[in-house]
């Protein structure tokens, strides 16, 4: 495949309204299937979820997938079959490597405020591993006008959360400034605007829009808003 870039506008995503859950799928997921839109490289799932107060996902299983959740606003409560229990707040990240299998539940911890998050699944670089869970809190200043590297499995990248896949998750909060990213050859990029307006190489993206790239050399991001960005290998 030659180098390429394409924009998926917010309204082009699959949308489901379950009352307690309003969700947009960037890729095929659950009852939505598009054979031409199953994943982007090793990035398999990117769900943009708004969850009503005191609502959420009851216990359900996962296996052999690396799952990261980034909270835009609100509080996310997690419990799992490994005995983990925690609350992740705005700007925080939850990580679960499902490995040989784990059951977990995810709920809005607030009785009054909605919860807005993105849940992202990455194909694992190794399967059959012992399940792991972790969560980390980050401040706005950690990502203000600069990249915050959250998770990575690339040998050349330092990150607090380790992945088995050659993939890196970064976030940034731009306040009228810019950041750039340089790719290694034949990498997939996925940039999502969580709020505001971000121009990528001069192309304006609004809340809910995403840019997909392959084998690009460099991207420049500027504007005002929240940015979630993946640099990933092809995956298995």
N, C-alpha and C positions, 0 to 999 in steps of 0.2 A: 504494500500500500504506500502511495506517495504521501508526502506531507500534506496536511489538510487542516482546516478549521471550520467549525460550524456552530451556529448559535441556536440553542433551544430556548425560545421565549417562555415566560412563565405560563401563559395560557395554552401552550402546546403540550404541557405535561398532562399525564392522566390524573384526574381528580376524583376522589371518593369522599362522600360526606356521610359519616355514620352517626351523626348527631354529637356524640361525645368526642369524636375524632374527625378532623378535617385534614386530609392528607393529599399531597401531590407526589407522584412517582416519576422520577426522571428516567427510570428503566423499568422493564418488565418486572412485575411483582404481584404476588397474590392472584387476584382474578383478572389482572391486566397482563396480556401477553402480546408482544410484538416481536416476531422473529428477527426483525431488523434493528431492534433496540433492546437487546438483552443485557449488555454491559458496555463499558468503555475501558478496554484493556483489562486490568485486574480489578477495576472498580465495578462491583456487581450490583450494588443497591445504593440509591441516594434518595431517601424519603424525607420530605419536608412536612413535618407533623405539627398540628395545633391540637392540644389535648385539653378538654374541659376540666375544671376543678374536680378533685376527688375521683377522677376517672383514669383508665389506663388499660394496659394489656395484662390479663391474668397469666398465671404460670404456663409457659409453653417451651418446647425444646428447641435447641440448636445444636448443630454438629459441624465441625471442620469449616468454620468461617471466622474471620477476624472482624469484629463488630465495634464500631466507634460511634459515640453519640456526642454531639456538640450542642450545648444548650444556649439558645439566643436569649430567652427570657423565661422566668419562672423557676420551679424546682422539680427535679426528677428524682423519684424514690425507686431504688433498686433492691430486689431480694433475689437470691438464687439458691440452687440445690447444694452449693458448696458452703453455705452458711454465711455468705456475704450480705451485708445490709448497709446501705448508704444513701445519702442525698446529694445530688449534683446540682449546683446553682448556676445562674447565668455566667457565661464565660468559661464554665467548667467542662471537662471531657470525661466520659466514661469509656472504658475499654474492656472488652471481653473476647478472649480467644476460646471459642467453643470446643475445639479439639475433639476428644472422644465422645463428648456429649455433656450438655448441661441444661437445666431448666431454670428459667428466670421469669420474674414479673417486673413490669415498669409502670409506675403510676405518677400522676400529678400529685405532688406532696401537699399542695395548697387546697384549701377548701373554698377559696375566694378568687384566686388569680389563674388565668389560663397559662398553659405551658407551651412554649414554642421551641422546637428542636429540629435538628437533622440527624437521622440515623443512617449510617454508612456501613456497607459490608464490602470487605476486600477478600478476594480469593486467597486462601493461605498458600504460603510457599512450602509449608510442610503440613502433612495431615497426621492424624492419630496421636497428637500431643496431649498432655495433661491439660485440662481446662484451666484458664487463668482469668482473674478479674482484677480491675483496678480503676481508680478515679483520681483526677487531679483538678485542683482549682487554679485558675489564672485570673489576674486582674486585667482591667482594660489597658492599663499602662504597659502590660507585657506585650500587647499587640498593637498599640497605638502607633500608627505611621511606620510600622515595620512588620516584618514577618515574625510570627511566633511559630516555631517548628514544634508540632505537637507529638507526632508519631512517625516512625520511619523504620524500614528494613533495608535501606540502602547503606552500604558499608561506609560511604563517604559522608554520611549525614549523622550528626549527633541529635538525639531526641530523647525526651524523658520516657516515652512509651515505645517499646520495641515491637516491631512487626516481623513476621517470618517472610512476608512478601516484599519484593523490591518496590516499595511504594512509600510516599511521604505525604503527610497531611500538614498543611500550614494554614494559619488564619491571620487576618490583619484587619485592623480598624483604621480606615483612612479618613483624615479630617482635612481634605483639600491638598493632600500631598500625593506622593507616588511611591510605588515599590516595583521592582523588576524581578524576573526569574529567568535563569539560563538553564536550558535543558541539555542533558546528555542525548546523543543520537537515538532515534527510534523510540522515544518515550511518548506516553499518552498524557495529556493535560486535561483537567476538568476544573473549571473555575465557576463558582456559584456566588451570586450576590444575595446575601441574606437580608439586607435593607439598603436604602439609599440609591445612589447612582454611581456606578464605576465604569469608566471608559477603559477598554482594553485595546491598546494600539489604536486609540481614537474611536473605536466602536462603542457606543453607549449601551450599557446594560442596566436594567432596572431590577428592583426586588423580584426575586424568583427566576430571573434569567440565568442561563449558564452557557459558557463557552467550552466547546470540546476541541482539542487540538491533537495532532499527531505529527511527530518528527519536526516540530518547530524548533528554532534555535533560541528564541528569546521572546518574552512577553513583558509589556509595560502596563501597569495598572495605576490609574489615578482617578481621584474624585472624592466623594464623601459617602461612606457606607461600610458595611461589614462584608468581608470576603472570606470564603472558604475555598481552598485550593488543593487539588491532588496532582501529584506527579507520579505516574505509575508505569510499571512494565506491562507487557502484553498479558501476562498471566497464563495459566495452563489452558 
